[in-house]
Amino acid sequence: MGPRGKIENVKREMRRANIKILGMSEVRWKGVGDFVSDEFRVIHAGGEKGQRGVAIILDKTFSDRVTKIVQHSDRLILVRIAAEPVDLVIIQVYMPTTEAEDEEIDQMY
């Protein structure tokens, strides 16, 4: 099941709790994407194998104000949002656990 099938529960909870911006880790979606689902914009970055993955979900208040997206890896994504008096920069990071390879941990730092 792709990102669109899994997003319904998240959207329902965002509406219920009145959450405007939500960062998620371990979404397990393949590749990078940027799509609209109802009144939410979903920007995500995943790997080739559908492991790890990060996403940022924005409600309609912020969706149209995105000025920059950096889908760096399946562990790091950045979204800049036009705001006053300064822009907002949202960074979602999925850090490796202590069980990960030392090289992977060093690369993230």
Sequence and secondary structure as in RCSB ss.txt:
>XXXX:A:sequence
MGPRGKIENVKREMRRANIKILGMSEVRWKGVGDFVSDEFRVIHAGGEKGQRGVAIILDKTFSDRVTKIVQHSDR
LILVRIAAEPVDLVIIQVYMPTTEAEDEEIDQMY
>XXXX:A:secstr
  HHHHHHHHHHHHHHHT SEEEEE     SEEEEEETTEEEEEE  SSS S EEEEE HHHHTTEEEEEEEETT
EEEEEE  SSS EEEEEE    TTS HHHHHHH 
